Amino acid sequence: VTTGQVLSLLLLFGVSDWVSAAIRYAIPEEARRGSAVGNVVADLALDLGRLPGRRLRVVSGGNKKYFGVDLTSGALLVNERIDREELCGALSPCSLSFEIVVENPLELYSGAVEIQDINDNDPVFPSSQARLEISESVATGARFPLESAQDPDVGINSLQTYQLSTNPHFALDVQTRVDGSKYAELVLEKELDREEQRELHLVLTALDGGSPPRSAHVQIHIDVVDANDNAPVFNQSTYKASMRENTPSGTLVARISAYDLDDGPNGDIVYSFSSHTPAKVRELFALDSATGELRVKGQLDYEETKLYEIYLQAKDKGAVPGVAHCKVLVEVVDVNDNAPEVTVTSVYSPVPEDAAPGTVIALLSVTDLDSHDNGLVNCLISPGIPFMLSSSLKNYYTLKTKAALDREKASEYNITITARDSGSPPLSAVKQILVQVSDVNDNAPKSSQNSYDIYVLENNLPGIPILNVSATDPDLGRNALLSYTLLQGDPTVGHIFSINQENGTLYLLTSLDHEDQVEFSMMVQVQDGGSPPLATNVSVSVFVTDLNDNAPTVLYPHPNTTATYTDVVAPGSPAGHMVTKVVAVDADAGYNAWISYTLLQATDPSLFSVGLHSGEIFTARQLREDDTPQHTLVILLKDHGEPVLSSSATVSISVAEMVKEVLTDLTDVAPANDPRKHVTFYLILAVILVSAAFFITMLSVGIFKCYKWRQSKELFNSSRSTLYRTPGPFHHIDAVRGGLMPPNFYHQVYLTTDSRQSELLCKKPFTSSPLGSRQSTMRNGEPGLYHQIVGTASQLPTPAEQAQPDTDWRFSQTQRPGTSGSQNGEEGGAWPNNQFDTEMLQAMILASANEAADGNSTLGGGMGTMGLSARYGPQFTLQHVPDYRQNVYIPGSTATLTNAASKRDAKNAGSSGGNKKKSGKKEKK
């Protein structure tokens, strides 16, 4: 509202000689002195010029004159400080009444000024601090009311809300009373722990609705009241002390110290001897129950006992007291003034287990208050540990590693260092240094088994666990964190099996079928979390065990065919005559596949019987003429599984003299002609004819060549030269001489005898080595053929019976005739390229070889060529001619062409076995 705004109309009324009027204004509190409230002269329609003579004045109730009138302007002015809260408190609205008196004539006017509130007061808490005590055992959700703040302002300027400082335990819930005032409550959201935090300091803020808002703060101090939820704990589990045997009574042995995180009686600790402490110890030592000081009570005797093991306990004073135990080892030393003292300056712990030998662990200093020999101290370390002491300065020692550490064998070493003087008797002191060994990933995971064999029933439920691969790693922390992975060697394994990476449980994802696959092999890799990681592979074999889930299947007679199979039995057949046999199989294994046969139904049950396990149908008695000519038998087939599965087969039997009679009766159900039933016969017949033709051709060519060879030998027999010698016997007839095929290539055709269909097997080209050819035949041939080859090989002569050819009589790669050589006919002479030249060359070679066999001459550099160089080139000599006598073998006989010279050469031969086997192969062919 603007200063001086008129809120109501001026009312004028007159009583007798008085004229009264009522006016109303509104101003904010705390308006400045002299500020105008309104123009009362104008509002009351008074004459401003006559005011000095009419003695206008403002009269208000109370001791203070809050308003006055400026006679020059006619404005109503503020004379005193106006505080709405002082005048009206919490009442609203707040107004001040006043009267205006004017004389000459006397007139009285009344008015009121509404004092509007401004946000000039802060919210105020009753105190600047609040203190709460809350037990640590209070459950979450508990509420704790807080003192409310007060704000003398009204309306929007009054207290509107509260805020709480951020903390993990409490939340603030602001509530509204019926009169509209606000108050706050603390709500426990997280349980308190006095041992973790004894007290909490929160700040509660009260805010009004002014612009800007005013606030007030109060410090909330929360004391967490203790509950006896902690037992006493000793500073160390073992205390050690050394006492001289002449120690006087009352000497302090050790001061044990325990602490309890609780407060009050729950944290007060009482020390005492444990119940199993011997009575002798109680007589020699006294324990202060309050301070934990262990003192000498009796006379110690070194010769009686050198070490006392004292068990002590600490107990709190709670309703259910907690108890802790410790052990004090008191070593009694012999008489001496002062014992040495060992001070550990620094300790490097933990030490990695891969620390190199010589790593410094601790620095020690040794002092002894005695002098001379009694003050000369030597430090010793307990043996059997990978540490050593070395001294570079007097009374200073360095503790070092002397060997490799292994945390898996010893994770820590409680090293005892003994300082001993040289007195008589010497005094010593003991210092314990605990050295911990930190872990390094130096151990691969170890499985309890290198391989697992698991047996799983088929038709299992998918998702079942079948194995837990157990592995351990002696390392610590991440180095011992194992993960299990199924290696995907076989892609089908990943679809059937799955492994839990954390615990190694192997799951079966699908249902298995024994008839589909009996065994699964996989590899599980166990890897630790070290860097770099180490891994171990575990072999897992899963065997699918059989269930009886397949009924017997009848193979004969065919159950699912339109053709009727009728077995024939002659009339008058005696009892026990086998008529036919039911053939069946069961896809299961073991007892589940053991089939038994039972005659379920028959035209004449007394005539036939069935073998229980063979399925063979016999005549139970001799057939008579009056027996029915047609019989139908229903055979029940059952396996031995659990439960038993069964099937049936129907057998038709005709009693007739000839099959023709039966066929006459069954013409209407005769099977359709099979166009392929004669294929096997035709193929076998064709192979036999081709083989016979091939054998006759080879035999004819061989006879012809032998005949031509004998003619050539007789023709040139008279002109034999003495310059040549025969190197060795003939072994086989080479195919090259016949002009048929190269010696390193031939085919063999095998026919299987038990095949319904024809099977033609063409062997691969054989190598030029007879031994390699035979081995290839045995590898690639069928098992039945292997025995045939072995039988043939056993008829061959032994290597000692034949002479080895001379390697000097063979061609080099560049001297071989034909397309395999490097010479052409123009440069090196023409090689014989027709049958006549070939025969002539062979005859000349044989003649020269026979003359050389007489031993009258030797081969020279350019001699003994018989004109071969002139005919076939200067490079063609007898040294380039192969020894064809090695290729002559007499069929049907083990004898070979030989002479005395070849026998002598046979002593140095090293490869006769190859020619022997090759001749054996030719003999077989």
Secondary structure as UniProt FT lines:
FT   TURN            3..4
FT   STRAND          5..6
FT   STRAND          11..15
FT   TURN            16..17
FT   STRAND          18..28
FT   TURN            29..30
FT   TURN            33..34
FT   STRAND          36..39
FT   HELIX           40..43
FT   TURN            44..45
FT   HELIX           48..50
FT   HELIX           51..54
FT   STRAND          57..60
FT   STRAND          67..70
FT   TURN            71..74
FT   STRAND          75..78
FT   HELIX           84..88
FT   TURN            89..90
FT   STRAND          94..102
FT   TURN            103..106
FT   STRAND          107..116
FT   STRAND          129..135
FT   TURN            136..137
FT   TURN            140..141
FT   STRAND          143..145
FT   HELIX           155..157
FT   STRAND          159..164
FT   STRAND          170..176
FT   TURN            178..179
FT   STRAND          182..188
FT   TURN            194..196
FT   STRAND          199..208
FT   STRAND          215..225
FT   STRAND          233..234
FT   STRAND          238..244
FT   TURN            245..246
FT   TURN            249..250
FT   STRAND          252..255
FT   STRAND          258..259
FT   HELIX           264..266
FT   STRAND          269..273
FT   TURN            275..276
FT   HELIX           279..284
FT   STRAND          285..287
FT   TURN            289..291
FT   STRAND          293..296
FT   TURN            302..304
FT   STRAND          307..316
FT   STRAND          323..333
FT   STRAND          341..347
FT   STRAND          351..352
FT   TURN            353..354
FT   TURN            357..358
FT   STRAND          360..367
FT   HELIX           372..375
FT   STRAND          377..381
FT   STRAND          387..393
FT   TURN            394..395
FT   STRAND          396..401
FT   TURN            407..409
FT   STRAND          412..421
FT   STRAND          428..438
FT   STRAND          446..447
FT   STRAND          451..457
FT   TURN            462..463
FT   STRAND          464..468
FT   STRAND          471..472
FT   HELIX           477..480
FT   STRAND          483..487
FT   HELIX           491..496
FT   STRAND          497..499
FT   TURN            501..503
FT   STRAND          505..508
FT   TURN            514..516
FT   STRAND          519..527
FT   STRAND          535..545
FT   STRAND          553..556
FT   STRAND          566..569
FT   TURN            571..572
FT   TURN            575..576
FT   STRAND          578..581
FT   STRAND          583..585
FT   HELIX           590..593
FT   STRAND          596..602
FT   TURN            605..607
FT   STRAND          608..610
FT   TURN            612..614
FT   STRAND          616..619
FT   TURN            625..626
FT   STRAND          630..638
FT   STRAND          646..655
FT   HELIX           659..665
FT   HELIX           667..669
FT   TURN            675..678
FT   HELIX           679..715
FT   TURN            718..719
FT   HELIX           735..738
FT   TURN            743..744
FT   STRAND          749..750
FT   STRAND          761..762
FT   HELIX           770..780
FT   HELIX           783..794
FT   HELIX           799..801
FT   HELIX           807..809
FT   HELIX           813..815
FT   HELIX           818..820
FT   HELIX           825..828
FT   HELIX           835..852
FT   TURN            853..854
FT   TURN            866..867
FT   HELIX           868..872
FT   TURN            874..875
FT   HELIX           878..880
FT   HELIX           884..887
FT   TURN            891..892
FT   HELIX           900..906
FT   TURN            907..908
FT   HELIX           912..924
//
